[in-house]
Amino acid sequence: RYAAKLVGWYPEDPLQALAVDEAMDSINELASKAPQASTEEEKKVQREEFQKTIMTKYASMLEQRIEAAGGSGFLASGICVADLFLEGNVTAIETGFWDFIDPKFFEAYPGIMKTVESVRENAKVKAYYASIAK
């Protein structure tokens, strides 16, 4: 949050900051609930159930928050650190980092996907990735 404040991606307004914190804490909470198991077979069954239940519940809540803010991020005023945090987690799922979770899971949530796309197309984000690719 400190770094986000320095670049203007964490709001000064307390209610907007609350929205950002809620989103980030919810994303963290979702990740912490991802089942781990002693065997791959158990993990597969547990993760499939997790996706149908807990993941769907959290994704729906995040989608509602994004839609309430205009449909392309957690804040109507523009990109924020919670948007970046969401993009990182969606990317992890899309690339298979979360095994036994459908990589296309978030495609059912247009606000989430629009938020992810807006982060990926952000000039500062693109410049950062270009700077570390060298």
MDAnalysis code that builds the backbone (N, CA, C; Angstrom):
import MDAnalysis as mda
import numpy as np

u = mda.Universe.empty(402, n_residues=134, atom_resindex=np.repeat(np.arange(134), 3), trajectory=True)
u.add_TopologyAttr("name", ["N", "CA", "C"] * 134)
u.add_TopologyAttr("resid", np.arange(1, 135))
u.add_TopologyAttr("resname", ["ARG", "TYR", "ALA", "ALA", "LYS", "LEU", "VAL", "GLY", "TRP", "TYR", "PRO", "GLU", "ASP", "PRO", "LEU", "GLN", "ALA", "LEU", "ALA", "VAL", "ASP", "GLU", "ALA", "MET", "ASP", "SER", "ILE", "ASN", "GLU", "LEU", "ALA", "SER", "LYS", "ALA", "PRO", "GLN", "ALA", "SER", "THR", "GLU", "GLU", "GLU", "LYS", "LYS", "VAL", "GLN", "ARG", "GLU", "GLU", "PHE", "GLN", "LYS", "THR", "ILE", "MET", "THR", "LYS", "TYR", "ALA", "SER", "MET", "LEU", "GLU", "GLN", "ARG", "ILE", "GLU", "ALA", "ALA", "GLY", "GLY", "SER", "GLY", "PHE", "LEU", "ALA", "SER", "GLY", "ILE", "CYS", "VAL", "ALA", "ASP", "LEU", "PHE", "LEU", "GLU", "GLY", "ASN", "VAL", "THR", "ALA", "ILE", "GLU", "THR", "GLY", "PHE", "TRP", "ASP", "PHE", "ILE", "ASP", "PRO", "LYS", "PHE", "PHE", "GLU", "ALA", "TYR", "PRO", "GLY", "ILE", "MET", "LYS", "THR", "VAL", "GLU", "SER", "VAL", "ARG", "GLU", "ASN", "ALA", "LYS", "VAL", "LYS", "ALA", "TYR", "TYR", "ALA", "SER", "ILE", "ALA", "LYS"])
u.atoms.positions = np.array([
    [0.822, -1.191, 0.000],
    [0.000, 0.000, 0.000],
    [0.869, 1.258, 0.000],
    [1.992, 1.166, 0.648],
    [2.884, 2.318, 0.685],
    [3.317, 2.712, -0.725],
    [3.800, 1.736, -1.487],
    [4.243, 2.020, -2.857],
    [3.080, 2.510, -3.712],
    [1.910, 1.939, -3.497],
    [0.729, 2.367, -4.258],
    [0.386, 3.822, -3.957],
    [0.571, 4.229, -2.727],
    [0.327, 5.638, -2.368],
    [1.302, 6.554, -3.116],
    [2.530, 6.111, -3.249],
    [3.549, 6.939, -3.901],
    [3.237, 7.206, -5.370],
    [2.577, 6.256, -6.035],
    [2.266, 6.419, -7.458],
    [0.811, 6.797, -7.708],
    [0.064, 7.051, -6.634],
    [-1.322, 7.480, -6.777],
    [-2.313, 6.362, -7.028],
    [-1.945, 5.138, -6.675],
    [-2.836, 4.001, -6.897],
    [-3.503, 3.522, -5.612],
    [-3.366, 4.302, -4.556],
    [-4.085, 4.045, -3.308],
    [-4.770, 5.348, -2.933],
    [-6.086, 5.320, -2.773],
    [-6.839, 6.566, -2.607],
    [-6.617, 7.259, -1.265],
    [-6.736, 8.571, -1.292],
    [-6.682, 9.384, -0.072],
    [-8.012, 9.310, 0.682],
    [-9.101, 9.265, -0.079],
    [-10.435, 9.243, 0.510],
    [-10.628, 7.973, 1.343],
    [-11.046, 8.114, 2.613],
    [-11.176, 6.934, 3.477],
    [-12.170, 5.883, 2.968],
    [-13.271, 6.288, 2.374],
    [-14.239, 5.302, 1.873],
    [-13.712, 4.570, 0.635],
    [-12.992, 5.285, -0.211],
    [-12.373, 4.616, -1.355],
    [-11.263, 3.678, -0.879],
    [-10.511, 4.113, 0.134],
    [-9.461, 3.258, 0.693],
    [-10.073, 1.986, 1.289],
    [-11.229, 2.133, 1.915],
    [-11.928, 0.975, 2.456],
    [-12.297, -0.004, 1.345],
    [-12.775, 0.502, 0.219],
    [-13.131, -0.356, -0.917],
    [-11.906, -1.098, -1.443],
    [-10.788, -0.405, -1.533],
    [-9.543, -1.019, -1.998],
    [-9.082, -2.089, -1.011],
    [-9.102, -1.752, 0.277],
    [-8.683, -2.716, 1.298],
    [-9.583, -3.947, 1.315],
    [-10.893, -3.729, 1.174],
    [-11.830, -4.853, 1.155],
    [-11.513, -5.785, -0.014],
    [-11.274, -5.217, -1.173],
    [-10.973, -6.036, -2.352],
    [-9.681, -6.821, -2.152],
    [-8.636, -6.148, -1.704],
    [-7.356, -6.832, -1.519],
    [-7.440, -7.908, -0.439],
    [-8.110, -7.591, 0.659],
    [-8.252, -8.578, 1.726],
    [-9.085, -9.770, 1.266],
    [-10.106, -9.520, 0.466],
    [-10.930, -10.613, -0.052],
    [-10.137, -11.512, -0.995],
    [-9.320, -10.911, -1.845],
    [-8.481, -11.696, -2.761],
    [-7.480, -12.539, -1.963],
    [-6.876, -11.940, -0.940],
    [-5.958, -12.689, -0.067],
    [-6.672, -13.834, 0.637],
    [-7.863, -13.538, 1.135],
    [-8.637, -14.551, 1.835],
    [-8.990, -15.710, 0.899],
    [-9.389, -15.383, -0.312],
    [-9.700, -16.422, -1.291],
    [-8.491, -17.323, -1.519],
    [-7.349, -16.717, -1.728],
    [-6.131, -17.508, -1.981],
    [-5.798, -18.391, -0.781],
    [-6.019, -17.873, 0.413],
    [-5.688, -18.654, 1.614],
    [-6.634, -19.839, 1.812],
    [-7.798, -19.796, 1.201],
    [-8.774, -20.874, 1.334],
    [-8.584, -21.987, 0.297],
    [-7.684, -21.792, -0.651],
    [-7.461, -22.819, -1.681],
    [-6.994, -24.110, -1.012],
    [-7.712, -25.194, -1.247],
    [-7.395, -26.452, -0.564],
    [-6.022, -27.008, -0.932],
    [-5.398, -27.554, 0.071],
    [-4.173, -28.324, -0.091],
    [-4.509, -29.732, 0.378],
    [-3.895, -30.726, -0.163],
    [-4.199, -32.105, 0.220],
    [-2.932, -32.948, 0.165],
    [-3.013, -34.107, 0.783],
    [-1.825, -34.968, 0.836],
    [-1.575, -35.723, -0.470],
    [-2.633, -35.862, -1.295],
    [-2.440, -36.514, -2.595],
    [-2.998, -35.616, -3.698],
    [-2.492, -35.802, -4.888],
    [-2.972, -35.025, -6.037],
    [-4.444, -35.327, -6.313],
    [-4.828, -36.568, -6.119],
    [-6.218, -36.958, -6.356],
    [-7.166, -36.229, -5.398],
    [-6.801, -36.188, -4.127],
    [-7.612, -35.463, -3.140],
    [-7.645, -33.968, -3.460],
    [-6.493, -33.451, -3.822],
    [-6.399, -32.023, -4.137],
    [-7.297, -31.679, -5.326],
    [-7.306, -32.529, -6.333],
    [-8.143, -32.292, -7.510],
    [-9.617, -32.219, -7.115],
    [-10.074, -33.168, -6.344],
    [-11.473, -33.196, -5.909],
    [-11.792, -31.955, -5.075],
    [-10.909, -31.636, -4.136],
    [-11.142, -30.486, -3.255],
    [-11.109, -29.171, -4.017],
    [-10.192, -29.036, -4.957],
    [-10.105, -27.794, -5.729],
    [-11.295, -27.625, -6.671],
    [-11.775, -28.704, -7.242],
    [-12.959, -28.610, -8.095],
    [-14.164, -28.142, -7.291],
    [-14.317, -28.650, -6.081],
    [-15.403, -28.223, -5.198],
    [-15.195, -26.768, -4.756],
    [-13.975, -26.419, -4.447],
    [-13.611, -25.054, -4.067],
    [-14.004, -24.067, -5.167],
    [-13.720, -24.436, -6.407],
    [-14.049, -23.558, -7.532],
    [-15.564, -23.370, -7.632],
    [-16.311, -24.432, -7.473],
    [-17.777, -24.369, -7.599],
    [-18.426, -23.571, -6.467],
    [-17.795, -23.535, -5.308],
    [-18.430, -22.940, -4.131],
    [-17.732, -21.646, -3.701],
    [-16.668, -21.782, -2.998],
    [-15.992, -20.629, -2.385],
    [-15.475, -19.658, -3.439],
    [-14.827, -20.162, -4.452],
    [-14.280, -19.287, -5.489],
    [-15.387, -18.525, -6.209],
    [-16.469, -19.212, -6.489],
    [-17.608, -18.570, -7.157],
    [-18.207, -17.483, -6.269],
    [-18.309, -17.747, -4.988],
    [-18.837, -16.756, -4.037],
    [-17.960, -15.498, -4.018],
    [-16.657, -15.674, -3.912],
    [-15.748, -14.530, -3.866],
    [-15.720, -13.789, -5.196],
    [-15.670, -14.523, -6.291],
    [-15.641, -13.873, -7.604],
    [-16.915, -13.066, -7.829],
    [-18.042, -13.581, -7.407],
    [-19.307, -12.851, -7.548],
    [-19.291, -11.567, -6.738],
    [-18.762, -11.628, -5.528],
    [-18.664, -10.432, -4.686],
    [-17.735, -9.394, -5.316],
    [-16.584, -9.835, -5.802],
    [-15.649, -8.907, -6.446],
    [-16.274, -8.300, -7.699],
    [-16.965, -9.123, -8.463],
    [-17.651, -8.645, -9.668],
    [-18.673, -7.561, -9.297],
    [-19.430, -7.778, -8.241],
    [-20.423, -6.786, -7.802],
    [-19.758, -5.464, -7.428],
    [-18.638, -5.535, -6.739],
    [-17.924, -4.314, -6.338],
    [-17.416, -3.558, -7.576],
    [-16.896, -4.295, -8.531],
    [-16.396, -3.677, -9.766],
    [-17.553, -3.045, -10.543],
    [-18.642, -3.763, -10.673],
    [-19.807, -3.222, -11.392],
    [-20.341, -1.969, -10.698],
    [-20.364, -1.962, -9.372],
    [-20.847, -0.804, -8.622],
    [-19.956, 0.427, -8.837],
    [-18.678, 0.184, -9.169],
    [-17.729, 1.284, -9.405],
    [-17.655, 1.665, -10.879],
    [-18.494, 1.092, -11.714],
    [-18.506, 1.459, -13.131],
    [-18.118, 0.357, -14.087],
    [-17.614, -0.755, -13.575],
    [-17.393, -1.916, -14.421],
    [-15.997, -2.170, -14.935],
    [-15.014, -1.331, -14.569],
    [-13.668, -1.601, -15.078],
    [-12.592, -1.431, -14.011],
    [-12.960, -1.596, -12.763],
    [-12.015, -1.496, -11.659],
    [-12.758, -1.293, -10.359],
    [-12.034, -1.373, -9.262],
    [-12.659, -1.226, -7.947],
    [-12.994, 0.221, -7.606],
    [-12.396, 1.178, -8.335],
    [-12.698, 2.589, -8.121],
    [-13.119, 3.233, -9.428],
    [-14.151, 4.040, -9.383],
    [-14.598, 4.759, -10.582],
    [-13.564, 5.783, -11.025],
    [-12.721, 6.217, -10.098],
    [-11.748, 7.272, -10.390],
    [-10.525, 6.789, -11.166],
    [-10.379, 5.485, -11.343],
    [-9.246, 4.977, -12.115],
    [-8.556, 3.805, -11.437],
    [-7.447, 3.407, -12.022],
    [-6.723, 2.226, -11.563],
    [-6.258, 2.389, -10.121],
    [-6.276, 1.264, -9.398],
    [-5.800, 1.263, -8.016],
    [-5.043, -0.035, -7.756],
    [-4.393, -0.087, -6.612],
    [-3.571, -1.243, -6.279],
    [-4.395, -2.530, -6.218],
    [-5.666, -2.449, -5.836],
    [-6.506, -3.652, -5.804],
    [-6.713, -4.214, -7.211],
    [-6.780, -3.340, -8.212],
    [-6.895, -3.798, -9.598],
    [-5.648, -4.590, -9.988],
    [-4.478, -4.090, -9.609],
    [-3.231, -4.791, -9.904],
    [-3.180, -6.138, -9.187],
    [-3.619, -6.133, -7.954],
    [-3.636, -7.349, -7.151],
    [-4.554, -8.393, -7.786],
    [-5.714, -7.955, -8.242],
    [-6.649, -8.850, -8.921],
    [-6.022, -9.407, -10.189],
    [-5.406, -8.541, -10.977],
    [-4.789, -8.983, -12.232],
    [-3.733, -10.059, -11.977],
    [-2.923, -9.887, -10.959],
    [-1.901, -10.876, -10.641],
    [-2.480, -12.231, -10.279],
    [-3.563, -12.206, -9.530],
    [-4.204, -13.464, -9.132],
    [-4.934, -14.127, -10.291],
    [-5.597, -13.331, -11.114],
    [-6.262, -13.894, -12.300],
    [-5.211, -14.502, -13.232],
    [-4.116, -13.810, -13.427],
    [-3.044, -14.329, -14.280],
    [-2.510, -15.653, -13.747],
    [-2.360, -15.754, -12.438],
    [-1.878, -17.010, -11.845],
    [-2.824, -18.161, -12.174],
    [-4.108, -17.887, -12.157],
    [-5.087, -18.933, -12.469],
    [-5.094, -19.220, -13.966],
    [-5.053, -18.173, -14.782],
    [-5.052, -18.358, -16.242],
    [-3.849, -19.166, -16.721],
    [-2.732, -19.026, -16.043],
    [-1.508, -19.704, -16.474],
    [-1.309, -21.061, -15.818],
    [-2.297, -21.509, -15.019],
    [-2.233, -22.835, -14.430],
    [-1.469, -22.929, -13.131],
    [-1.092, -21.801, -12.545],
    [-0.364, -21.827, -11.279],
    [-1.206, -22.468, -10.179],
    [-2.512, -22.233, -10.237],
    [-3.433, -22.882, -9.303],
    [-3.906, -24.170, -9.979],
    [-3.263, -25.264, -9.672],
    [-3.638, -26.508, -10.339],
    [-5.051, -26.944, -9.950],
    [-5.683, -27.591, -10.907],
    [-7.051, -28.103, -10.794],
    [-8.117, -27.012, -10.700],
    [-7.762, -25.806, -11.086],
    [-8.724, -24.706, -11.206],
    [-8.800, -24.377, -12.696],
    [-10.007, -24.244, -13.213],
    [-10.202, -23.950, -14.636],
    [-9.535, -22.618, -14.985],
    [-8.564, -22.624, -15.902],
    [-7.882, -21.389, -16.278],
    [-8.829, -20.330, -16.851],
    [-9.976, -20.743, -17.324],
    [-10.944, -19.810, -17.910],
    [-12.044, -19.422, -16.917],
    [-11.865, -19.762, -15.660],
    [-12.887, -19.517, -14.644],
    [-13.409, -18.079, -14.657],
    [-12.511, -17.108, -14.720],
    [-12.916, -15.707, -14.598],
    [-13.581, -15.142, -15.848],
    [-13.560, -15.878, -16.938],
    [-14.214, -15.389, -18.155],
    [-15.720, -15.200, -17.971],
    [-16.293, -15.803, -16.957],
    [-17.721, -15.645, -16.653],
    [-18.011, -14.337, -15.917],
    [-16.976, -13.565, -15.634],
    [-17.108, -12.329, -14.863],
    [-16.567, -11.157, -15.691],
    [-17.437, -10.494, -16.456],
    [-16.957, -9.446, -17.368],
    [-16.290, -8.265, -16.680],
    [-16.746, -7.887, -15.512],
    [-16.107, -6.774, -14.798],
    [-14.699, -7.123, -14.365],
    [-14.528, -8.342, -13.883],
    [-13.186, -8.796, -13.489],
    [-12.279, -8.802, -14.711],
    [-12.764, -9.346, -15.820],
    [-11.924, -9.413, -17.009],
    [-11.619, -8.026, -17.580],
    [-12.584, -7.114, -17.499],
    [-12.334, -5.751, -17.974],
    [-11.297, -5.053, -17.080],
    [-11.371, -5.319, -15.791],
    [-10.387, -4.765, -14.857],
    [-9.001, -5.301, -15.172],
    [-8.910, -6.601, -15.380],
    [-7.630, -7.241, -15.706],
    [-7.060, -6.640, -16.994],
    [-7.901, -6.471, -17.990],
    [-7.447, -5.897, -19.258],
    [-6.990, -4.455, -19.082],
    [-7.695, -3.695, -18.252],
    [-7.293, -2.296, -18.056],
    [-5.937, -2.205, -17.356],
    [-5.648, -3.139, -16.475],
    [-4.328, -3.176, -15.838],
    [-3.274, -3.536, -16.873],
    [-3.542, -4.552, -17.650],
    [-2.565, -5.005, -18.650],
    [-2.290, -3.950, -19.709],
    [-3.258, -3.083, -19.974],
    [-3.093, -2.032, -20.979],
    [-2.627, -0.698, -20.390],
    [-2.482, -0.619, -19.073],
    [-2.067, 0.617, -18.430],
    [-0.630, 0.975, -18.832],
    [-0.413, 2.216, -19.190],
    [0.907, 2.651, -19.665],
    [2.000, 2.439, -18.623],
    [1.724, 2.731, -17.362],
    [2.738, 2.537, -16.310],
    [3.066, 1.057, -16.120],
    [2.062, 0.218, -16.188],
    [2.278, -1.219, -16.039],
    [3.088, -1.743, -17.219],
    [2.713, -1.323, -18.426],
    [3.460, -1.747, -19.616],
    [4.914, -1.285, -19.547],
    [5.126, -0.050, -19.115],
    [6.492, 0.481, -19.012],
    [7.303, -0.312, -17.990],
    [6.676, -0.669, -16.894],
    [7.375, -1.458, -15.878],
    [7.804, -2.807, -16.453],
    [6.867, -3.518, -17.075],
    [7.203, -4.831, -17.633],
    [8.260, -4.725, -18.732],
    [8.203, -3.663, -19.510],
    [9.228, -3.455, -20.540],
    [10.593, -3.234, -19.889],
    [10.632, -2.533, -18.761],
    [11.900, -2.240, -18.102],
    [12.553, -3.476, -17.495],
    [11.756, -4.444, -17.068],
    [12.336, -5.646, -16.458],
    [12.587, -6.751, -17.481],
    [12.081, -6.571, -18.685],
    [12.263, -7.587, -19.724],
    [13.630, -7.469, -20.387],
    [14.322, -6.414, -20.124],
    [15.610, -6.169, -20.794],
    [16.741, -6.954, -20.177],
])
